[in-house]
């Protein structure tokens, strides 16, 4: 199975979108500073993840989250995440 994932920094200021075969390992790589583009905003937690049967679907979903419509949807999810953290 392939995963499309969105990570959020613990302070809620940054998100990172990607795809992988092993979600737990990939999260560990981000939190260990092994991914240069996300290194300075760690630690991260998984905000959302979706499972797909093939790589093409996974990449398509990742690209969607990087479009204006996808970013808008993520913004709503992030806002709910922030509200839940306050409660």
N, C-alpha and C positions, 0 to 999 in steps of 0.2 A: 504494500500500500504506500501511496505517496501522500504527503501532507503539504498543504499551503497553510502558513501560519502568520500571525501578526503578534509580535511581542510588544510589550509596553514597559518603559523604564519604571522603576518603583516610584519615582517622583511624578510620573504621569505626564512628563513633558515631551517624550519622544516615543515614536513607534518604529518598528522595523518589520518589513514584510519580506517573506522568503518562502522557499519550498525545500523539502528534504524527504529522505526515506526514513530517518530516525529522529523523531521530534525531541525526545529526551536528550539524546547526544548533542543535537544542534543547539538546544537551549543551554546546555552545559558549556559548549564552545563559546557562545555569546557571553555568558557570565564569567568565563575564565579569561576573556579578553583576546580570544583567538581570531575574532572577526574584526578587522581594522575599522570598518565603517560604523560599527556599533560600540566599539571599545570604550569610549569615554562617557557613555551614558548608562553603563551598567550599574546595578544589576537589573535584569529583566524578568518578567513573568509572561506566561502565555496569555494573551488577551482572547484570541480566538484561534481555532484550528479547524481545518476541513480535510476530509479524507477522500482521495480519488483513486481510481483503479489504474490510471495510466499517467505518465509524465506530461503528456500534452494537455490534459485537463488541468493538471496541477499548475503548470506554467500559465495557462490562460487565466486561471483564477487569480494568480499572483499579479499578472498584468492588469487585471480588472481593478484590483485594490490600488493600483498606481495611477488610475485614471481619475478625472475630476469626480465622476459619479461614485467611484469606489472610495475615494478619500472622503467624500461627503458622508457615506455610510459609516466609514470608520470613525469619523468625528462624532457621530451620534452614539456609537458604541463606547468610545472613549469617555464621553460625557456621562453616560450611565455608570461606567466603571468608577469614575471620580465621585459621583454621588454615592455609590455604594461604599466607597472608602470612608466617607464622612459619617456614615451611620454607625 
